Amino acid sequence: MKFNYYPETDSLYIDLSEKTSVDSKEVARGVVIDFDEEGNIVGIDIDNASKIVNLSSVESVSLPTSRIAFAS
């Protein structure tokens, strides 16, 4: 899973899979879910992210931390 924030558009994209998105559905105003060809969720796009989520911190609860990688 990867979190990508784009300050120029104030959007947050959460990659849930390496698979390519082939379909998208807006599930709430400014929140779009991307799906692969099998209908599985591969990503979440949040517009106006700084107004919707707290971007100052990321917290992990009960994740397998042995596989967590931090990129700069």
N, C-alpha and C positions, 0 to 999 in steps of 0.2 A: 504494500500500500504506500502511495506517495501523495504528499500534500504539496500542491503547487499554487502559490499566491502570485497574482499578477497585479501589482500596484497601479499600473497605468489604466487598467479597467476595473480595479477593485473587485476582482473575481478570484474565487478559490476553486481549484479543481482537485478533486480527490480521486486518484487512480486506484481502482480496486483490483485491476487485472491487467495483464499484458496484452489481452485480446483487443482487437479492433472494434470500435463502436460502429454499428450498422443502423441503429435506430435510437431515437431520443424521445423523451416525454417530459413535458413540464408538469411537475407534480404540485407545485405551489408557485406563487409569483416569484420569478427569478431563480427557481431551483429546478434544474433539469437533470434527469437521470438518463444515462447512456446505457444501451444494451448491446450485447454481441449477437451474432446470428442465431444463437440458440435461446435467446431471450434472457440470458443471465446479465445481471448488473455489472458493468465494467467501470463506471465512473459517475461522479456526482459533480455538477457544476453549480456554483452558488454565486449569483451576481450580487453586487453591493455587499460583499462579504463582511466588510468592517462594520456594517450596520446590523448584521444578523448574528455573527459569531464573534467570540473573543479571540482575536488573532495574536494576542500577546503571549499566549502560552499553549503548549500542547501537553496533554496528560495521558499517560498510558496506564490502563488498569487491566491486569490479568492477561497481558500479551506475552508470547514466548520471547522474552528479552534476549535470548541467545542469538536471535536472528535479526535484531534491530540494527540498522545502519544509519549513521548520521551523515548527511552530505552538506557541504557548505555552498 
